[in-house]
Amino acid sequence: MKEESARPLALCVFRKDRSIFVAEGFDKTKDEIFYRPLGGSIEFGEYGRETVARELREEIGADVTNIRYLGTLENIFVFEGRPCHEIVLVFEGKFVEKSFYKKKRVEGLETTDRMEAFWKPLDFFLKKEAPLYPDGILSLLIRHWNL
């Protein structure tokens, strides 16, 4: 039997007015569209800030500055019928290239899969029009940004 373990992640939230930059995902088993800030798995010997910078460069070719730690979330969930467990370091940052703040949609790669990221209003998530993952991130943002 394969032993499962929690996966360490670092995600970065980018803010433009009352919108945040998120990737769209889809769970076929739940038939659910969801959103998540960009980032990814922390590699052995890598700090969370370094993960954010590397992942954003790899996924959408963006350089990040002013990376600031917001908090840690623990996320236990089921994705595509498989149980998952993540320990998520959440950061906020700013795009070095200001043109990212003007783009409506950005295409990129997450591992080998194509992905799309968008600016979505926080109200979209507050009204529960679609989930924002990991669980607890919306409350974390509200607390840090005094929304």
C-alpha positions as CSV (number, residue, x, y, z in Angstrom):
1,M,0.0,0.0,0.0
2,K,1.3,3.4,-1.0
3,E,1.7,5.9,1.9
4,E,0.2,9.3,1.2
5,S,1.6,12.5,2.5
6,A,0.7,16.2,2.6
7,R,2.0,18.2,-0.4
8,P,3.7,21.6,0.4
9,L,2.6,24.4,-1.9
10,A,3.2,28.1,-2.2
11,L,0.6,30.3,-3.9
12,C,0.7,34.0,-4.8
13,V,-2.3,36.4,-4.8
14,F,-2.1,39.4,-7.1
15,R,-4.6,42.2,-6.5
16,K,-6.0,44.8,-8.9
17,D,-8.6,47.1,-7.3
18,R,-11.2,44.5,-5.9
19,S,-10.1,41.7,-8.3
20,I,-7.5,38.9,-7.9
21,F,-5.6,37.0,-10.5
22,V,-6.6,33.3,-10.5
23,A,-6.3,30.2,-12.6
24,E,-9.4,28.3,-13.6
25,G,-9.7,24.6,-12.9
26,F,-12.2,21.9,-13.4
27,D,-13.0,18.7,-11.4
28,K,-14.6,16.2,-13.8
29,T,-15.8,14.0,-10.9
30,K,-17.7,16.9,-9.2
31,D,-18.5,18.6,-12.5
32,E,-17.2,21.8,-10.9
33,I,-15.4,24.9,-12.2
34,F,-13.1,26.4,-9.5
35,Y,-10.4,29.0,-9.2
36,R,-7.1,29.1,-7.4
37,P,-4.2,31.6,-7.2
38,L,-1.1,30.7,-9.2
39,G,1.9,28.9,-7.7
40,G,2.8,25.3,-7.1
41,S,4.7,22.6,-5.2
42,I,7.6,23.6,-3.0
43,E,10.7,21.7,-4.1
44,F,13.1,20.3,-1.5
45,G,15.5,23.0,-0.2
46,E,13.4,25.8,-1.7
47,Y,11.8,28.6,0.3
48,G,8.1,29.5,-0.4
49,R,9.0,32.9,-1.9
50,E,11.4,31.1,-4.3
51,T,8.7,28.7,-5.3
52,V,6.3,31.5,-6.1
53,A,8.9,33.3,-8.3
54,R,9.8,30.1,-10.1
55,E,6.3,28.9,-10.6
56,L,5.0,32.2,-12.0
57,R,8.0,32.3,-14.4
58,E,7.4,28.7,-15.5
59,E,3.6,28.9,-15.8
60,I,3.0,32.3,-17.4
61,G,6.5,33.9,-18.0
62,A,5.9,36.5,-15.3
63,D,8.5,38.0,-12.9
64,V,7.2,38.8,-9.4
65,T,8.3,41.4,-6.9
66,N,7.2,42.6,-3.4
67,I,6.4,39.0,-2.3
68,R,4.9,39.1,1.2
69,Y,3.8,36.2,3.3
70,L,0.1,36.3,4.3
71,G,-0.4,33.0,6.1
72,T,-0.6,29.2,6.0
73,L,-3.6,27.1,5.2
74,E,-4.2,23.4,5.5
75,N,-6.4,21.9,2.9
76,I,-7.8,18.4,2.9
77,F,-10.1,17.7,0.0
78,V,-11.1,15.3,-2.8
79,F,-10.0,16.1,-6.4
80,E,-11.2,13.9,-9.3
81,G,-12.2,11.3,-6.8
82,R,-8.8,11.1,-5.0
83,P,-8.1,12.3,-1.5
84,C,-5.6,15.1,-1.3
85,H,-3.8,17.0,1.5
86,E,-1.9,20.3,1.1
87,I,-0.1,22.6,3.4
88,V,-0.3,26.0,1.6
89,L,1.9,29.0,2.1
90,V,0.0,32.0,0.8
91,F,1.8,35.1,-0.4
92,E,0.8,38.3,-2.1
93,G,3.0,39.9,-4.8
94,K,3.1,42.3,-7.6
95,F,3.9,41.7,-11.3
96,V,7.1,43.3,-12.5
97,E,5.6,43.7,-16.0
98,K,2.7,46.1,-15.6
99,S,1.0,44.8,-18.7
100,F,-0.2,41.8,-16.7
101,Y,-2.6,44.2,-14.9
102,K,-4.2,45.1,-18.2
103,K,-4.7,41.6,-19.6
104,K,-8.1,40.0,-19.4
105,R,-6.8,36.5,-19.8
106,V,-3.4,34.9,-19.7
107,E,-2.6,31.5,-21.1
108,G,0.1,29.3,-19.6
109,L,1.3,25.8,-18.7
110,E,0.8,24.1,-15.4
111,T,3.1,21.0,-15.6
112,T,2.1,19.8,-19.1
113,D,-1.5,21.0,-19.0
114,R,-2.6,24.3,-20.6
115,M,-4.1,26.7,-18.1
116,E,-5.8,30.1,-18.2
117,A,-5.7,32.8,-15.6
118,F,-8.1,35.8,-15.3
119,W,-8.8,38.8,-13.1
120,K,-11.9,37.9,-11.1
121,P,-13.7,40.3,-8.8
122,L,-13.6,39.3,-5.1
123,D,-17.4,39.8,-5.1
124,F,-17.6,36.8,-7.5
125,F,-16.3,34.6,-4.7
126,L,-18.0,36.4,-1.9
127,K,-21.4,35.7,-3.7
128,K,-20.3,32.0,-4.0
129,E,-20.6,32.0,-7.8
130,A,-17.7,29.6,-7.9
131,P,-15.3,28.2,-5.2
132,L,-11.9,29.8,-4.6
133,Y,-9.4,27.3,-3.3
134,P,-7.7,26.4,-1.1
135,D,-10.4,26.5,1.5
136,G,-9.9,29.5,3.8
137,I,-8.1,31.7,1.4
138,L,-10.9,34.2,0.9
139,S,-11.1,34.7,4.7
140,L,-7.4,35.2,4.8
141,L,-7.5,37.9,2.1
142,I,-10.4,39.7,3.7
143,R,-8.5,39.8,7.0
144,H,-5.2,41.0,5.5
145,W,-6.8,43.5,3.2
146,N,-9.5,44.8,5.6
147,L,-12.3,44.1,3.0
